[in-house]
């Protein structure tokens, strides 16, 4: 008989990962209302924005305003891909940081024009300085299962990248199925290995729903002992550097599944759906997650 955790933490990535690839410009005020509604629903960990070049990700050009006007509840992460981004985020008052590196060299080069090794060499001193100054750092491991350019990724390569981040002392590993190609068996095998290897590090699973296996992959990861999951309200998202990647697994569908299994999230589903309602008019494609369609049909 499999075992499941009694409680699960949801890390909401909609305001950052969900919106970064939206073609429609979402006004700053709408983003702030979206974040506030998510907090009211009970979400205490959230990626709220990223300090990246507006030339490459114009949706994130208001990062400073987002940080300055977001209520401090739990952890509000900002994504910082390089030293400049980290300095701007610190100046804006950010206290929790996310950095990212792809296991795949090809993905990394398309994304930030560096190999995985070059990225890690550049990131190390900045991450260590953040940790030394008492900041919380989550390391996001992209293309942990599959790469849009290289295909299947050897799990040993993913574990090796995780091991290097852990050796720096990062607080959390967010391990991502960036293009939504993983299946539940692969999810269980990789997360079982990660949980056994890194017992003192927070482990978070991040799934996209490209092939509609996001919830199944989460269930498999639950059985491997994972009790932290990234998700995006409304299933918003995608990756500008990963052709074919659709949205993240939807927070409302994840929360509903967990609650149906008597796993507590401390999230109010009705209030969560009201948060989706705030951003839905600005999405470039209709929001058609299971729980949101039920919400709209009432």
Buried (B, 14 or more C-beta within 10 A) or exposed (E): EEEBBEEBBBBBBBBBBBBBBBEEEBEBEBBBBBBBBBBBBBBBBBBBBBBBEEEEBEBBBBBBBBBEBBEEBEBBBBBBBBEEBBEBBBEBEBBBBBBBBBBBBBBBBBBBEBBBEBBBEBBBEBBBEBBEEEBBBBBBBBBBBBBBBBEEBEBEBBBEBBEBBBEBEBBBBBBBBBBBBBBBEBBBBBBBBBBEEBEEBBBBBBBBBBBEBBBBBBBBBBBBBBBBBBBBBBBBBBBEBBEEBBBBBBBBBBBBBBBEEEBEBEBBBEBBBBBBBBBBEBBEEEBEBBBBEEBEEE
